[in-house]
Amino acid sequence: MARRRAGETLPAEAADTVTALTRGLDVLGCFRRGDGPLGNQEIAARVRLPRSTVSRLTATLTRAGWLLHVPETQRYRLGPAAIALGGAALGGLDIRGIARAPMQELANRTRAVVALGMRDRLSMLYLEVVRSDAPISLNLEAGSRISLAFSAMGRAWLAAAPANEREEALLRLRELDDGAWPRIAAGIAKAREDAARIGICCSFGEWQDGVNAIATSFRPGGGLPLMVINVGAPAFVCSQEALLDEARPALLDLARGLEGVLDRPH
């Protein structure tokens, strides 16, 4: 199985890329919602860099306030600078507040989880999550990451992304795991067909066994990138038929209402 070489974060090294900065940002980006402190070995495995390189990066990031060192365990957690930056980024996304009420209405109607997300490298990053009062739901929150290749949200992004961004993402997915590529490619091809035919992309048990989801994309304007809204739930809460027949029209209406919303006069 072909895998990305250690430290390789782009298909080709751009002339204006600062490698040390890119690697430091990869270290910060490998921390996931729900993680406890991480050691250098765990970080090295996630970013595919030698442990010696990671040790220098974590020391530098700690001195600058981007990481906090936990002496008792010799591990690291995100520091105040990273937390402040993340809070500023989320706080500046007006689309979250605009989308929240109609997302909640859709969640209540479908008894599912409705999420707003955007691409972050080879994941989709949840920016806003609302849920119904159904007793059993998906344990996902703002800040959660899900698969670009296998989730409905990721497939909807791939179906609508500009060609150059899509091709870059596909190349990186193939380099990451060449053995899984035929399955990935088939799922993405089907997603693009679905997006053109019925306006949404699907993932029925492909991202996680027993989880169904549909998603569609929109462009909010205001200089923000392509975004995606999904509707998902355990399969015994939302069947494929319920999502396609009942949730799909409402999801498409929601996305149409958010298209270009930040460019409209208020």
Phi and psi restraints in degrees (value plus and minus 20) as a CYANA .aco file:
   2 ALA   PHI     -99.0   -59.0
   2 ALA   PSI     113.4   153.4
   3 ARG   PHI    -148.8  -108.8
   3 ARG   PSI     140.9   180.9
   4 ARG   PHI     -83.3   -43.3
   4 ARG   PSI     119.5   159.5
   5 ARG   PHI     -86.3   -46.3
   5 ARG   PSI     132.7   172.7
   6 ALA   PHI     -75.6   -35.6
   6 ALA   PSI     108.2   148.2
   7 GLY   PHI      64.1   104.1
   7 GLY   PSI     -25.3    14.7
   8 GLU   PHI    -102.3   -62.3
   8 GLU   PSI      94.0   134.0
   9 THR   PHI    -132.7   -92.7
   9 THR   PSI     -30.1     9.9
  10 LEU   PHI    -152.3  -112.3
  10 LEU   PSI     131.9   171.9
  11 PRO   PHI     -78.8   -38.8
  11 PRO   PSI     -56.2   -16.2
  12 ALA   PHI    -161.0  -121.0
  12 ALA   PSI     122.2   162.2
  13 GLU   PHI     -94.0   -54.0
  13 GLU   PSI      98.6   138.6
  14 ALA   PHI     -94.1   -54.1
  14 ALA   PSI     130.0   170.0
  15 ALA   PHI     -84.1   -44.1
  15 ALA   PSI     -49.3    -9.3
  16 ASP   PHI    -119.5   -79.5
  16 ASP   PSI      -3.0    37.0
  17 THR   PHI    -104.0   -64.0
  17 THR   PSI     113.3   153.3
  18 VAL   PHI    -118.4   -78.4
  18 VAL   PSI      85.0   125.0
  19 THR   PHI     -80.4   -40.4
  19 THR   PSI     -63.2   -23.2
  20 ALA   PHI     -82.2   -42.2
  20 ALA   PSI     -59.9   -19.9
  21 LEU   PHI     -85.5   -45.5
  21 LEU   PSI     -64.5   -24.5
  22 THR   PHI     -78.3   -38.3
  22 THR   PSI     -62.7   -22.7
  23 ARG   PHI     -87.7   -47.7
  23 ARG   PSI     -58.6   -18.6
  24 GLY   PHI     -83.4   -43.4
  24 GLY   PSI     -60.7   -20.7
  25 LEU   PHI     -87.7   -47.7
  25 LEU   PSI     -54.7   -14.7
  26 ASP   PHI     -81.9   -41.9
  26 ASP   PSI     -59.5   -19.5
  27 VAL   PHI     -82.0   -42.0
  27 VAL   PSI     -67.4   -27.4
  28 LEU   PHI     -82.7   -42.7
  28 LEU   PSI     -59.5   -19.5
  29 GLY   PHI     -93.2   -53.2
  29 GLY   PSI     -33.1     6.9
  30 CYS   PHI    -100.6   -60.6
  30 CYS   PSI     -31.7     8.3
  31 PHE   PHI     -95.5   -55.5
  31 PHE   PSI     111.2   151.2
  32 ARG   PHI    -136.3   -96.3
  32 ARG   PSI     135.4   175.4
  33 ARG   PHI     -76.6   -36.6
  33 ARG   PSI     112.4   152.4
  34 GLY   PHI      71.9   111.9
  34 GLY   PSI     -28.9    11.1
  35 ASP   PHI     -87.7   -47.7
  35 ASP   PSI     123.1   163.1
  36 GLY   PHI    -103.5   -63.5
  36 GLY   PSI    -192.1  -152.1
  37 PRO   PHI     -78.9   -38.9
  37 PRO   PSI     126.0   166.0
  38 LEU   PHI    -133.7   -93.7
  38 LEU   PSI     122.3   162.3
  39 GLY   PHI    -109.1   -69.1
  39 GLY   PSI     147.6   187.6
  40 ASN   PHI     -79.3   -39.3
  40 ASN   PSI     -55.4   -15.4
  41 GLN   PHI     -85.0   -45.0
  41 GLN   PSI     -63.8   -23.8
  42 GLU   PHI     -85.4   -45.4
  42 GLU   PSI     -61.7   -21.7
  43 ILE   PHI     -83.4   -43.4
  43 ILE   PSI     -64.0   -24.0
  44 ALA   PHI     -78.7   -38.7
  44 ALA   PSI     -60.2   -20.2
  45 ALA   PHI     -86.5   -46.5
  45 ALA   PSI     -57.1   -17.1
  46 ARG   PHI     -92.8   -52.8
  46 ARG   PSI     -58.4   -18.4
  47 VAL   PHI    -117.1   -77.1
  47 VAL   PSI     -24.1    15.9
  48 ARG   PHI      39.7    79.7
  48 ARG   PSI      30.9    70.9
  49 LEU   PHI    -146.7  -106.7
  49 LEU   PSI     136.2   176.2
  50 PRO   PHI     -81.3   -41.3
  50 PRO   PSI     127.7   167.7
  51 ARG   PHI     -80.9   -40.9
  51 ARG   PSI     -55.0   -15.0
  52 SER   PHI     -83.8   -43.8
  52 SER   PSI     -59.2   -19.2
  53 THR   PHI     -86.2   -46.2
  53 THR   PSI     -63.0   -23.0
  54 VAL   PHI     -83.2   -43.2
  54 VAL   PSI     -58.7   -18.7
  55 SER   PHI     -79.8   -39.8
  55 SER   PSI     -61.1   -21.1
  56 ARG   PHI     -88.2   -48.2
  56 ARG   PSI     -59.4   -19.4
  57 LEU   PHI     -86.1   -46.1
  57 LEU   PSI     -64.8   -24.8
  58 THR   PHI     -86.6   -46.6
  58 THR   PSI     -55.0   -15.0
  59 ALA   PHI     -83.8   -43.8
  59 ALA   PSI     -63.4   -23.4
  60 THR   PHI     -85.3   -45.3
  60 THR   PSI     -64.9   -24.9
  61 LEU   PHI     -86.4   -46.4
  61 LEU   PSI     -52.1   -12.1
  62 THR   PHI     -87.7   -47.7
  62 THR   PSI     -64.9   -24.9
  63 ARG   PHI     -81.0   -41.0
  63 ARG   PSI     -52.1   -12.1
  64 ALA   PHI    -108.0   -68.0
  64 ALA   PSI     -22.5    17.5
  65 GLY   PHI      69.2   109.2
  65 GLY   PSI     -16.7    23.3
  66 TRP   PHI    -101.4   -61.4
  66 TRP   PSI     -44.3    -4.3
  67 LEU   PHI    -146.5  -106.5
  67 LEU   PSI     134.9   174.9
  68 LEU   PHI    -133.2   -93.2
  68 LEU   PSI     111.9   151.9
  69 HIS   PHI    -110.8   -70.8
  69 HIS   PSI     113.0   153.0
  70 VAL   PHI    -123.0   -83.0
  70 VAL   PSI      80.3   120.3
  71 PRO   PHI     -80.8   -40.8
  71 PRO   PSI     -54.7   -14.7
  72 GLU   PHI     -82.5   -42.5
  72 GLU   PSI     -51.1   -11.1
  73 THR   PHI    -136.9   -96.9
  73 THR   PSI     -23.6    16.4
  74 GLN   PHI      36.7    76.7
  74 GLN   PSI      19.2    59.2
  75 ARG   PHI    -140.0  -100.0
  75 ARG   PSI     158.1   198.1
  76 TYR   PHI    -153.1  -113.1
  76 TYR   PSI     128.4   168.4
  77 ARG   PHI    -151.6  -111.6
  77 ARG   PSI     144.0   184.0
  78 LEU   PHI     -80.8   -40.8
  78 LEU   PSI     118.6   158.6
  79 GLY   PHI    -115.2   -75.2
  79 GLY   PSI    -199.7  -159.7
  80 PRO   PHI     -82.1   -42.1
  80 PRO   PSI     -53.4   -13.4
  81 ALA   PHI     -85.7   -45.7
  81 ALA   PSI     -61.8   -21.8
  82 ALA   PHI     -87.4   -47.4
  82 ALA   PSI     -60.6   -20.6
  83 ILE   PHI     -85.8   -45.8
  83 ILE   PSI     -61.9   -21.9
  84 ALA   PHI     -83.4   -43.4
  84 ALA   PSI     -61.0   -21.0
  85 LEU   PHI     -85.2   -45.2
  85 LEU   PSI     -63.5   -23.5
  86 GLY   PHI     -82.7   -42.7
  86 GLY   PSI     -61.5   -21.5
  87 GLY   PHI     -84.4   -44.4
  87 GLY   PSI     -60.5   -20.5
  88 ALA   PHI     -84.2   -44.2
  88 ALA   PSI     -60.3   -20.3
  89 ALA   PHI     -84.5   -44.5
  89 ALA   PSI     -67.2   -27.2
  90 LEU   PHI     -86.6   -46.6
  90 LEU   PSI     -60.3   -20.3
  91 GLY   PHI     -84.1   -44.1
  91 GLY   PSI     -46.2    -6.2
  92 GLY   PHI    -105.4   -65.4
  92 GLY   PSI     -20.5    19.5
  93 LEU   PHI    -113.3   -73.3
  93 LEU   PSI      67.6   107.6
  94 ASP   PHI     -80.3   -40.3
  94 ASP   PSI     -45.8    -5.8
  95 ILE   PHI     -80.3   -40.3
  95 ILE   PSI     -48.5    -8.5
  96 ARG   PHI     -81.5   -41.5
  96 ARG   PSI     -66.8   -26.8
  97 GLY   PHI     -88.0   -48.0
  97 GLY   PSI     -56.8   -16.8
  98 ILE   PHI     -88.0   -48.0
  98 ILE   PSI     -59.2   -19.2
  99 ALA   PHI    -101.6   -61.6
  99 ALA   PSI     -39.1     0.9
 100 ARG   PHI     -80.1   -40.1
 100 ARG   PSI     -67.9   -27.9
 101 ALA   PHI     -84.6   -44.6
 101 ALA   PSI     -69.3   -29.3
 102 PRO   PHI     -86.5   -46.5
 102 PRO   PSI     -49.5    -9.5
 103 MET   PHI     -84.5   -44.5
 103 MET   PSI     -61.4   -21.4
 104 GLN   PHI     -84.7   -44.7
 104 GLN   PSI     -59.4   -19.4
 105 GLU   PHI     -80.6   -40.6
 105 GLU   PSI     -62.8   -22.8
 106 LEU   PHI     -86.7   -46.7
 106 LEU   PSI     -60.4   -20.4
 107 ALA   PHI     -81.9   -41.9
 107 ALA   PSI     -63.0   -23.0
 108 ASN   PHI     -84.3   -44.3
 108 ASN   PSI     -58.4   -18.4
 109 ARG   PHI     -89.6   -49.6
 109 ARG   PSI     -56.9   -16.9
 110 THR   PHI    -119.2   -79.2
 110 THR   PSI     -29.2    10.8
 111 ARG   PHI      37.9    77.9
 111 ARG   PSI      18.3    58.3
 112 ALA   PHI    -146.7  -106.7
 112 ALA   PSI    -199.3  -159.3
 113 VAL   PHI    -115.8   -75.8
 113 VAL   PSI     113.8   153.8
 114 VAL   PHI    -138.4   -98.4
 114 VAL   PSI     109.3   149.3
 115 ALA   PHI    -153.2  -113.2
 115 ALA   PSI     128.7   168.7
 116 LEU   PHI    -129.9   -89.9
 116 LEU   PSI     111.9   151.9
 117 GLY   PHI    -167.9  -127.9
 117 GLY   PSI     149.3   189.3
 118 MET   PHI    -162.5  -122.5
 118 MET   PSI     141.7   181.7
 119 ARG   PHI     -94.2   -54.2
 119 ARG   PSI     118.5   158.5
 120 ASP   PHI    -153.8  -113.8
 120 ASP   PSI      78.7   118.7
 121 ARG   PHI      36.9    76.9
 121 ARG   PSI    -137.1   -97.1
 122 LEU   PHI    -122.1   -82.1
 122 LEU   PSI       5.5    45.5
 123 SER   PHI    -153.1  -113.1
 123 SER   PSI     145.8   185.8
 124 MET   PHI    -126.9   -86.9
 124 MET   PSI     111.0   151.0
 125 LEU   PHI    -122.1   -82.1
 125 LEU   PSI     104.3   144.3
 126 TYR   PHI     -94.8   -54.8
 126 TYR   PSI     106.6   146.6
 127 LEU   PHI    -120.5   -80.5
 127 LEU   PSI     -52.7   -12.7
 128 GLU   PHI    -168.8  -128.8
 128 GLU   PSI     118.5   158.5
 129 VAL   PHI    -156.8  -116.8
 129 VAL   PSI     110.7   150.7
 130 VAL   PHI    -148.0  -108.0
 130 VAL   PSI     135.2   175.2
 131 ARG   PHI    -161.9  -121.9
 131 ARG   PSI     139.3   179.3
 132 SER   PHI    -101.5   -61.5
 132 SER   PSI    -195.3  -155.3
 133 ASP   PHI    -110.6   -70.6
 133 ASP   PSI      -3.5    36.5
 134 ALA   PHI     -79.5   -39.5
 134 ALA   PSI     116.5   156.5
 135 PRO   PHI     -85.2   -45.2
 135 PRO   PSI     -44.3    -4.3
 136 ILE   PHI    -140.9  -100.9
 136 ILE   PSI     106.2   146.2
 137 SER   PHI    -162.0  -122.0
 137 SER   PSI    -195.7  -155.7
 138 LEU   PHI    -112.8   -72.8
 138 LEU   PSI     117.7   157.7
 139 ASN   PHI    -107.7   -67.7
 139 ASN   PSI      51.2    91.2
 140 LEU   PHI    -150.0  -110.0
 140 LEU   PSI     122.5   162.5
 141 GLU   PHI    -155.9  -115.9
 141 GLU   PSI     151.9   191.9
 142 ALA   PHI     -76.7   -36.7
 142 ALA   PSI     111.7   151.7
 143 GLY   PHI      81.3   121.3
 143 GLY   PSI     -35.0     5.0
 144 SER   PHI     -89.1   -49.1
 144 SER   PSI     132.4   172.4
 145 ARG   PHI    -140.6  -100.6
 145 ARG   PSI     121.1   161.1
 146 ILE   PHI    -151.6  -111.6
 146 ILE   PSI     147.3   187.3
 147 SER   PHI     -84.0   -44.0
 147 SER   PSI     113.8   153.8
 148 LEU   PHI     -90.7   -50.7
 148 LEU   PSI     -57.6   -17.6
 149 ALA   PHI    -101.7   -61.7
 149 ALA   PSI     -55.3   -15.3
 150 PHE   PHI    -132.4   -92.4
 150 PHE   PSI     -33.3     6.7
 151 SER   PHI    -105.6   -65.6
 151 SER   PSI     134.7   174.7
 152 ALA   PHI     -81.1   -41.1
 152 ALA   PSI     -59.0   -19.0
 153 MET   PHI     -83.2   -43.2
 153 MET   PSI     -66.3   -26.3
 154 GLY   PHI     -83.5   -43.5
 154 GLY   PSI     -61.5   -21.5
 155 ARG   PHI     -85.9   -45.9
 155 ARG   PSI     -56.7   -16.7
 156 ALA   PHI     -85.5   -45.5
 156 ALA   PSI     -56.9   -16.9
 157 TRP   PHI     -85.1   -45.1
 157 TRP   PSI     -66.4   -26.4
 158 LEU   PHI     -82.3   -42.3
 158 LEU   PSI     -54.2   -14.2
 159 ALA   PHI     -89.8   -49.8
 159 ALA   PSI     -48.4    -8.4
 160 ALA   PHI    -130.5   -90.5
 160 ALA   PSI     -29.7    10.3
 161 ALA   PHI     -86.4   -46.4
 161 ALA   PSI     132.8   172.8
 162 PRO   PHI     -75.7   -35.7
 162 PRO   PSI     127.8   167.8
 163 ALA   PHI     -75.9   -35.9
 163 ALA   PSI     -61.4   -21.4
 164 ASN   PHI     -87.1   -47.1
 164 ASN   PSI     -58.0   -18.0
 165 GLU   PHI     -90.0   -50.0
 165 GLU   PSI     -60.4   -20.4
 166 ARG   PHI     -83.6   -43.6
 166 ARG   PSI     -65.0   -25.0
 167 GLU   PHI     -84.8   -44.8
 167 GLU   PSI     -57.7   -17.7
 168 GLU   PHI     -82.7   -42.7
 168 GLU   PSI     -64.9   -24.9
 169 ALA   PHI     -84.1   -44.1
 169 ALA   PSI     -61.8   -21.8
 170 LEU   PHI     -84.5   -44.5
 170 LEU   PSI     -59.4   -19.4
 171 LEU   PHI     -82.4   -42.4
 171 LEU   PSI     -62.9   -22.9
 172 ARG   PHI     -88.1   -48.1
 172 ARG   PSI     -57.0   -17.0
 173 LEU   PHI     -82.7   -42.7
 173 LEU   PSI     -61.7   -21.7
 174 ARG   PHI     -88.0   -48.0
 174 ARG   PSI     -61.0   -21.0
 175 GLU   PHI     -85.6   -45.6
 175 GLU   PSI     -53.2   -13.2
 176 LEU   PHI     -86.6   -46.6
 176 LEU   PSI     -60.1   -20.1
 177 ASP   PHI    -173.5  -133.5
 177 ASP   PSI      67.0   107.0
 178 ASP   PHI     -84.0   -44.0
 178 ASP   PSI     -51.0   -11.0
 179 GLY   PHI     -85.4   -45.4
 179 GLY   PSI     -52.8   -12.8
 180 ALA   PHI    -107.5   -67.5
 180 ALA   PSI     -24.3    15.7
 181 TRP   PHI     -78.7   -38.7
 181 TRP   PSI     -64.0   -24.0
 182 PRO   PHI     -76.3   -36.3
 182 PRO   PSI     -61.5   -21.5
 183 ARG   PHI     -87.3   -47.3
 183 ARG   PSI     -61.4   -21.4
 184 ILE   PHI     -82.4   -42.4
 184 ILE   PSI     -68.2   -28.2
 185 ALA   PHI     -82.6   -42.6
 185 ALA   PSI     -60.3   -20.3
 186 ALA   PHI     -84.6   -44.6
 186 ALA   PSI     -61.7   -21.7
 187 GLY   PHI     -85.1   -45.1
 187 GLY   PSI     -58.6   -18.6
 188 ILE   PHI     -91.3   -51.3
 188 ILE   PSI     -59.4   -19.4
 189 ALA   PHI     -81.1   -41.1
 189 ALA   PSI     -63.3   -23.3
 190 LYS   PHI     -84.4   -44.4
 190 LYS   PSI     -58.2   -18.2
 191 ALA   PHI     -83.8   -43.8
 191 ALA   PSI     -60.3   -20.3
 192 ARG   PHI     -87.3   -47.3
 192 ARG   PSI     -56.8   -16.8
 193 GLU   PHI     -83.9   -43.9
 193 GLU   PSI     -64.8   -24.8
 194 ASP   PHI     -82.4   -42.4
 194 ASP   PSI     -62.0   -22.0
 195 ALA   PHI     -81.0   -41.0
 195 ALA   PSI     -61.1   -21.1
 196 ALA   PHI     -92.0   -52.0
 196 ALA   PSI     -52.8   -12.8
 197 ARG   PHI    -108.7   -68.7
 197 ARG   PSI     -65.1   -25.1
 198 ILE   PHI    -145.1  -105.1
 198 ILE   PSI     -16.1    23.9
 199 GLY   PHI      64.5   104.5
 199 GLY   PSI     -23.1    16.9
 200 ILE   PHI    -157.1  -117.1
 200 ILE   PSI     142.8   182.8
 201 CYS   PHI    -135.1   -95.1
 201 CYS   PSI     134.1   174.1
 202 CYS   PHI    -145.8  -105.8
 202 CYS   PSI     134.9   174.9
 203 SER   PHI    -166.9  -126.9
 203 SER   PSI      83.9   123.9
 204 PHE   PHI    -129.2   -89.2
 204 PHE   PSI      72.4   112.4
 205 GLY   PHI      56.5    96.5
 205 GLY   PSI     -10.3    29.7
 206 GLU   PHI    -112.8   -72.8
 206 GLU   PSI     -54.7   -14.7
 207 TRP   PHI     -97.2   -57.2
 207 TRP   PSI     -71.7   -31.7
 208 GLN   PHI    -156.8  -116.8
 208 GLN   PSI     116.9   156.9
 209 ASP   PHI     -77.6   -37.6
 209 ASP   PSI     110.7   150.7
 210 GLY   PHI      63.4   103.4
 210 GLY   PSI     -10.8    29.2
 211 VAL   PHI    -138.7   -98.7
 211 VAL   PSI     108.6   148.6
 212 ASN   PHI    -130.9   -90.9
 212 ASN   PSI     123.0   163.0
 213 ALA   PHI    -176.1  -136.1
 213 ALA   PSI     131.5   171.5
 214 ILE   PHI    -150.0  -110.0
 214 ILE   PSI     138.1   178.1
 215 ALA   PHI    -174.5  -134.5
 215 ALA   PSI     136.7   176.7
 216 THR   PHI    -166.2  -126.2
 216 THR   PSI     138.2   178.2
 217 SER   PHI    -126.6   -86.6
 217 SER   PSI     144.2   184.2
 218 PHE   PHI    -178.6  -138.6
 218 PHE   PSI     143.3   183.3
 219 ARG   PHI    -134.9   -94.9
 219 ARG   PSI      92.1   132.1
 220 PRO   PHI     -95.4   -55.4
 220 PRO   PSI     -35.0     5.0
 221 GLY   PHI      61.8   101.8
 221 GLY   PSI    -185.0  -145.0
 222 GLY   PHI      45.0    85.0
 222 GLY   PSI       0.5    40.5
 223 GLY   PHI      59.8    99.8
 223 GLY   PSI     -15.7    24.3
 224 LEU   PHI    -104.4   -64.4
 224 LEU   PSI     134.2   174.2
 225 PRO   PHI     -98.4   -58.4
 225 PRO   PSI     157.8   197.8
 226 LEU   PHI     -73.7   -33.7
 226 LEU   PSI     113.8   153.8
 227 MET   PHI    -144.8  -104.8
 227 MET   PSI     144.9   184.9
 228 VAL   PHI    -156.1  -116.1
 228 VAL   PSI     122.9   162.9
 229 ILE   PHI    -137.5   -97.5
 229 ILE   PSI     114.3   154.3
 230 ASN   PHI    -143.8  -103.8
 230 ASN   PSI     141.9   181.9
 231 VAL   PHI    -147.2  -107.2
 231 VAL   PSI     102.8   142.8
 232 GLY   PHI    -166.6  -126.6
 232 GLY   PSI     137.2   177.2
 233 ALA   PHI    -189.1  -149.1
 233 ALA   PSI     143.7   183.7
 234 PRO   PHI     -75.3   -35.3
 234 PRO   PSI     126.5   166.5
 235 ALA   PHI     -80.2   -40.2
 235 ALA   PSI     -50.4   -10.4
 236 PHE   PHI     -98.3   -58.3
 236 PHE   PSI     -29.7    10.3
 237 VAL   PHI    -113.4   -73.4
 237 VAL   PSI     -65.5   -25.5
 238 CYS   PHI    -147.5  -107.5
 238 CYS   PSI      89.5   129.5
 239 SER   PHI     -95.5   -55.5
 239 SER   PSI     146.1   186.1
 240 GLN   PHI     -76.4   -36.4
 240 GLN   PSI     -63.5   -23.5
 241 GLU   PHI     -83.4   -43.4
 241 GLU   PSI     -62.2   -22.2
 242 ALA   PHI     -83.6   -43.6
 242 ALA   PSI     -61.0   -21.0
 243 LEU   PHI     -86.6   -46.6
 243 LEU   PSI     -63.5   -23.5
 244 LEU   PHI     -93.5   -53.5
 244 LEU   PSI     -59.8   -19.8
 245 ASP   PHI    -106.7   -66.7
 245 ASP   PSI     -56.6   -16.6
 246 GLU   PHI    -126.3   -86.3
 246 GLU   PSI     -66.1   -26.1
 247 ALA   PHI     -98.2   -58.2
 247 ALA   PSI     -54.2   -14.2
 248 ARG   PHI     -77.8   -37.8
 248 ARG   PSI     -70.0   -30.0
 249 PRO   PHI     -80.5   -40.5
 249 PRO   PSI     -59.4   -19.4
 250 ALA   PHI     -89.0   -49.0
 250 ALA   PSI     -56.6   -16.6
 251 LEU   PHI     -84.8   -44.8
 251 LEU   PSI     -63.1   -23.1
 252 LEU   PHI     -84.9   -44.9
 252 LEU   PSI     -58.2   -18.2
 253 ASP   PHI     -81.9   -41.9
 253 ASP   PSI     -62.8   -22.8
 254 LEU   PHI     -81.2   -41.2
 254 LEU   PSI     -67.2   -27.2
 255 ALA   PHI     -83.8   -43.8
 255 ALA   PSI     -59.7   -19.7
 256 ARG   PHI     -83.0   -43.0
 256 ARG   PSI     -57.1   -17.1
 257 GLY   PHI     -87.8   -47.8
 257 GLY   PSI     -45.2    -5.2
 258 LEU   PHI    -115.4   -75.4
 258 LEU   PSI     -30.4     9.6
 259 GLU   PHI     -82.1   -42.1
 259 GLU   PSI      99.5   139.5
 260 GLY   PHI      47.6    87.6
 260 GLY   PSI      -3.8    36.2
 261 VAL   PHI     -82.9   -42.9
 261 VAL   PSI     -51.4   -11.4
 262 LEU   PHI     -98.5   -58.5
 262 LEU   PSI     -30.0    10.0
 263 ASP   PHI    -116.6   -76.6
 263 ASP   PSI     -23.7    16.3
 264 ARG   PHI    -103.2   -63.2
 264 ARG   PSI     129.4   169.4
 265 PRO   PHI     -87.8   -47.8
 265 PRO   PSI     120.0   160.0
